[in-house]
Amino acid sequence: MKKVDGNFIKKIFDHYWEAPLDVWETFAQQMQQRNFKKNEIIKEEGSIENFIDIIVRGSVGVFIWSDNNTKCLDLFYEEYFSCDYMSFIENRPSELFTMALEDTTLYSISRSEIEALYFDNVMGLKIVKAAAETLFVHKQKQQIALLTQTAENRYKTMLEESPELIQRTASKHIASYLGVTPESLSRIRNKFGG
């Protein structure tokens, strides 16, 4: 098993809680590196989420099967947390599945390792709190945008904030994420010269 880079972990968490490198080196020892090929399932539909992941390289989509179609609920990229968090906190299976959208490397910490950290020291609580808050804020912003902006405006925001992500992600996933058909996405892209 490859060693998890404590410097990378420190860089991710310094936004939330600054701690000396040795703290992150210790935390990194509790993590494992997991690698997935493009289109490989990370968490199966109907299973329990047992990991909180940090994306080192690649991208992850969160999907649900509905109306005889796969729908994209979320997209995550490098240096971001990824998790079916509802399943994780409830410790119950969910209808969501996660999939690598590119060849992807994750640094993952298991439920049992997190529970051990809870009892060992305050670090575990702070780490999980940072991950939970990040996932919550991301989802809240996404929901607000979905309810208050047109698909065109949401696409424009994606284009302005992360143009490379649009190029890296399949059109069908972007369309589903924006809540439009692939044909509508094509019209939106043409309007913005994409």
C-alpha positions in Angstrom: 0.0 0.0 0.0 1.4 3.4 -1.0 2.1 6.0 1.7 -0.3 8.9 1.9 1.5 12.3 1.6 1.1 14.3 4.8 2.0 17.6 3.1 -0.9 17.1 0.7 -3.3 16.4 3.6 -2.0 19.5 5.4 -2.6 21.7 2.3 -6.2 20.5 2.1 -7.0 21.0 5.8 -5.0 24.2 6.4 -8.1 26.1 5.1 -10.1 24.8 8.1 -7.6 24.1 10.8 -3.9 24.8 10.8 -1.8 22.2 12.6 1.9 21.2 12.4 3.0 18.8 9.7 3.6 16.0 12.2 -0.1 16.0 13.1 -1.0 15.5 9.4 1.7 12.9 9.0 0.1 11.0 11.9 -3.3 11.4 10.3 -2.0 10.3 6.9 -0.9 7.0 8.5 -4.6 6.2 9.1 -5.4 6.7 5.5 -5.0 4.6 2.4 -4.5 5.4 -1.2 -7.1 3.9 -3.5 -6.9 4.0 -7.3 -9.8 3.7 -9.8 -9.9 3.6 -13.6 -12.2 5.8 -15.6 -15.9 4.7 -15.2 -15.0 2.3 -12.3 -17.6 2.2 -9.5 -16.2 3.5 -6.2 -19.3 2.9 -4.1 -22.1 0.7 -5.4 -25.8 1.6 -5.3 -27.5 0.0 -2.3 -24.3 -0.2 -0.3 -23.1 1.6 2.8 -20.5 4.4 2.4 -17.5 3.4 4.5 -15.0 6.0 3.5 -14.4 9.8 3.4 -12.2 10.5 0.4 -9.9 13.3 -0.6 -9.4 13.4 -4.4 -5.7 13.6 -5.2 -6.1 13.2 -9.0 -9.1 12.8 -11.3 -12.8 13.3 -10.6 -15.8 11.6 -9.1 -19.5 11.8 -9.9 -22.3 11.0 -7.6 -25.3 9.3 -9.4 -28.7 7.9 -8.9 -30.8 5.7 -11.1 -34.2 7.2 -11.7 -36.8 7.0 -14.5 -34.7 4.5 -16.4 -31.8 6.9 -16.5 -28.6 7.7 -14.6 -28.8 11.2 -13.1 -25.7 13.1 -11.9 -26.2 14.7 -8.5 -22.7 16.0 -7.9 -19.3 16.4 -9.4 -16.0 16.5 -7.4 -12.5 17.2 -8.5 -8.9 17.4 -7.1 -8.3 18.6 -3.6 -11.9 18.1 -2.6 -13.7 15.7 -0.4 -15.9 13.0 -1.9 -18.4 10.8 0.0 -22.0 9.6 0.0 -22.2 11.5 3.2 -25.8 10.7 4.0 -25.0 6.9 3.9 -21.8 7.5 5.8 -23.4 9.4 8.8 -26.5 7.1 8.9 -24.4 3.9 8.4 -27.1 2.7 6.0 -27.2 1.7 2.4 -28.3 4.4 -0.1 -29.5 4.5 -3.6 -26.6 6.7 -4.6 -23.5 5.3 -6.3 -20.2 7.0 -7.0 -18.0 6.5 -10.0 -14.6 7.7 -11.2 -15.1 10.0 -14.2 -11.4 9.8 -15.0 -8.5 7.7 -13.8 -8.7 8.8 -10.1 -6.5 8.6 -7.0 -8.2 9.0 -3.6 -6.8 9.3 -0.1 -9.4 7.5 2.0 -10.0 7.1 5.7 -12.4 4.4 6.8 -15.3 4.7 9.2 -13.4 2.5 11.8 -10.3 4.7 11.6 -12.4 7.9 12.0 -14.2 6.3 15.0 -10.8 5.5 16.5 -9.7 9.1 16.1 -12.9 10.3 17.8 -11.8 8.5 21.0 -8.0 9.2 20.7 -8.1 13.0 20.5 -9.8 16.1 19.3 -8.0 15.9 16.0 -10.5 13.3 14.7 -13.4 15.5 15.5 -11.9 18.6 13.8 -11.0 16.6 10.7 -14.5 15.1 10.3 -16.0 18.5 11.1 -14.0 20.1 8.3 -15.0 17.4 5.8 -18.7 17.5 6.8 -18.8 21.3 6.6 -17.2 21.4 3.2 -19.6 18.8 1.8 -22.6 20.6 3.4 -21.6 24.0 2.1 -20.9 22.6 -1.4 -24.3 20.9 -1.5 -26.1 24.0 -0.1 -24.6 26.3 -2.8 -25.6 23.7 -5.4 -29.2 23.6 -4.2 -29.5 27.4 -4.0 -28.1 27.7 -7.6 -30.5 25.0 -8.8 -33.5 26.9 -7.3 -32.5 30.4 -8.2 -30.5 30.3 -11.4 -31.2 29.1 -14.9 -29.2 26.2 -16.3 -27.6 28.7 -18.6 -26.4 30.8 -15.6 -25.2 27.7 -13.8 -23.2 26.7 -16.9 -21.8 30.2 -17.2 -20.6 30.1 -13.6 -19.0 26.7 -14.2 -17.3 28.1 -17.3 -16.0 31.1 -15.4 -14.8 29.4 -12.3 -13.5 26.1 -13.7 -13.4 26.0 -17.5 -11.0 23.0 -17.4 -13.6 20.9 -15.5 -16.1 21.4 -18.3 -13.5 20.1 -20.8 -12.7 17.1 -18.6 -16.2 16.0 -17.8 -18.5 14.1 -20.3 -21.3 16.3 -21.7 -23.9 13.8 -20.6 -22.8 14.2 -16.9 -22.7 18.0 -17.1 -26.1 18.1 -18.7 -27.5 15.8 -16.0 -25.8 17.8 -13.3 -27.3 21.0 -14.7 -30.7 19.4 -15.0 -31.0 19.8 -18.8 -31.0 17.5 -21.8 -27.8 17.0 -23.8 -29.5 18.9 -26.6 -30.2 21.9 -24.3 -26.6 21.7 -23.1 -25.4 21.8 -26.7 -27.4 25.0 -27.3 -26.1 26.6 -24.1 -22.5 25.7 -25.1 -22.9 27.2 -28.5 -24.1 30.4 -27.0 -20.9 30.7 -25.0 -18.7 29.5 -27.8 -18.0 26.1 -26.2 
